[in-house]
């Protein structure tokens, strides 16, 4: 099975302007496809911007809304899967969500962030309650979580135990938490024996300073691709053969003793 070339767009787009962000996504998808990528991952809340105040509720759309249709058209035109962050409206509730659309335009998976970060998110969103959301893409089992979720080892381990090979993490990581992108994410990939594609925002938005440092981390803890702090498109391969070999050599999952952890809650 060939590797799945995975592209990560590190950008904040244009906060508050969905049309401009869809245009930026179109351009990035074209560049990613030209490298042979079969998947493009973009940051948390990319379609609308993150620090947009009341704009979150105003710009929120259903998972099958017009923006999803537009992203599906881009996926088909460029022939690759796209994972993107957006505010999802479901009745009176708004979720911080990420959706994966396949290269044929099919909506493959939709995830609602389970661990909300800080006062802004707690005031703007309802937390999701489904920790493991997966789909098949490019011969790999692909999972979705969002930003703060990856900082809880239980989340990533749940994906590992459910068979996730490549965990997609649209992100809005802020200063001074650079350690998450630079150290925590590669460690999560190593300890749970999977790939993690962590795509961050950049620059200043309102009170938030996003730090970039997006990474595709492998099961050996190494960065297959790493961005700096500016706008950038990076690519790396999620290789099933390397993953199989790494899981064979690293016994963490096999050596677990779940009965000892039952009291942890």
N, C-alpha and C positions, 0 to 999 in steps of 0.2 A: 504494500500500500504506500503510495507516494506521500511525502510530507504535505501538510496544508500550509502554504505560504500565507502568513497572517500580517496584515498591515494595521498599524495604529496611527490614527490622526491625533496629534497633540495640538489643540487649538481651543479657543473659546468662541470662535465664530463672531457673530454680531449679536450681543444680548438684546432680546426683545424683538428681533426681526427674523421670523420663521422663514420667510422667502429667501432672505440672504443666506441663512444657514443651510437651507436645502441646496442652494446654488453652490455653496462651499463644499457640501457633501458630494454633490455631483462631480465637481472638479477633483476632489480627493479620490473618489471612487475610480475616476479615469486614470489617475496616476497610479493608484494601487493595482488596478487591472493590468497596466502596462508592465509592472514588475512580475507578473504572473501570480499575484495574490488571489486566493479564493475566498478571502474574508477580510473585511474592513471593520475595525472597532473604533468608535468615536466616543468622546467623553460623556460624563453624566450631564443630563439636561442640555445636551448639545443643541437640540432643535430650537429651544427658546432662550437659552441663557440661564444661568443659575441665580445670580443676585438681581432678580427683576421684581422683587416685592409683590404687589398685588397682581402683577402680570402673570404670575404662576397660575392663579385660578382663571384668569381671563384667557390665557393661551392653551390651557389644558384641553386635550382631545381624547376621545375614546381610542382604544388600542387599534381599532379598525377604521379610524377617522381619515380625513383627507391627507394629513401628513404621512400616515402609514401607507396610503395608496401612492403618494409621491415617492417615498423611499423604495417601495416595491418596484416602481417603474425604473428607478435608478439602478436597482440591483439587476433587473432584467437587462437593461441597456448595456451595463458594464460586465455582466456575467459573473458576479461574485456575491457572496453573502454580506449583509450589513447588519451590525449591531449598534444601536444608538440609544441614547438616553433622552427622555422626554417626560413632561408632566401628563399623567394619564387621568382623565375624568371618567368616573363610573358613578352615575347618579349624582348625589351630593358630595361624594368623596373625591379627593384628588390624591393620587399616589405618585411617588418618585419612581419612575419605571424605566426599564430597559427592554427593548424588543429586538429579536433576531429575525431577519427576513432572509430567505434563501435566494440563491441566484435565479430561480424561476419565479420569484415574486411571492412565494408562499410565506405566510406568517408562521414561523416555526416555533417560537417561544416568546412569552411575555412574562417578565419578572417585576415584582413590586418590592422595593427596598424594605428590608425587615428591621434594620437598625438605623433609625434616624439620628442625625448628628446635630446637636446644638439647637438653640432656640428658634432659629429661622425655620429649620426643617420640621421641628415639632409643631410649630404653629401653622405651617403651610400644607403638611401632608398627613395622611393616614398611614400607619405602618402596614406593610404587607405581612401575611402570615404563612406563606409557603416558602420554606427555606431552600428547597432544591427544585430548580426548574431546568430542564434539559431538552436537547434536541440532537438529531444526527446531522452532521455536515462534513463533507469531505472525508468520510470514513472514520470520523472521530465523534465521540460523545461530547457535546459542547454544553457547558453550564453557564448560568448567568447569576451574578450578584452585583452589587453597586457599592463602590467606594468604602465607606465605613464598615460595611459587612465583612470585608476581607481582614479587618483588624481583629476579628474574633476567630480564633483557631477552630472553634467548633463548626463554624460555617463551612470552612474549606474542607475540614475532615469529613463533614457530612456529604459533600460532593465527592470526595475520594471514595468513600464507602458505597456511594451510589453509582460509581463507575465513570465519573466525569474524567475525560482526558485533557480537555482544554477549557479552562475557566475564564470567562470574559468578565472584565471588571471596568465598566465605564466609571470615571472617577472625577471628583472635584477636590483634590487634596490641597490643603492650604498650608502656608507658612505658620508655625515653625515645625511642621510635622514631616519634614523631608525624609526622616528615618523610615517612614512607612514605605515609600517608593524605593528607597535605596537599599534597605536591609530587610524589612518585614516581608515584603512580597516575595523576594527570592527564597527566604526561609520557608514561607508557607508552601511554595512550590516543591521545595525539597522534602519537607516533613510529611506532605500528603501525596507526593509522587504524581504530580500532574503539571501541565503547563498553565501559566497564568498570563493573560494579556491584559495589562493594566494601562488604560488610556486616560491621561489627565488633561485638565484645563490649564491655561497659562494666564499670567498677568493679573491686573487689578480689576475687580468687579465690586463696586460698592466698598464695603468694609473688608472684603476678602481678597487675599493675595494668593493666587494659585501658583504652584511651584514647578509644574511640568514633571520631568524625570520619568516619563512613561517608560514601561519596560515589558518585554516579553521574556518571562523567566521560565527556565526549563526545570525538569525534575531533579537535575543535578545541582540546582541552586544558581546556575550561571545565567547571565543575561544573554539571550539570543539576539536581542536588539535593545538599545537604550537611547532615549532622547535626552537632550539638554533641557534648557529652561525656556526656549523660544518655540515659535510655531514650527512644526516639523511633521513629516510623514516617515515612519520607520517601518521596516519589514523584517520578519524572521520566520523560520520554519518550525512548525509543530510536527515533529517527526515521530510517527507511531513506532518505528523500530527502536529509536533511542528510548522512547518511553517504556516499551516492553523490556528492554535490557536493563534499564534503571530500576524498574519495579522488581525484576528478578534479583538484582544485586542488593537492593535496599529492603530490609525486612520490616520496616516500621509497621506497615498495615497488617502483615501476617503475625507479628509478635505482640500485637495489642492484647490486653487482658480486660475486656469490657466489664467483666464482673467486679473488678476492683474500683471502677469509676462510677458505679451506680449512685453513690452518695453525693456526687459532685453537683447534681441538680441542673 
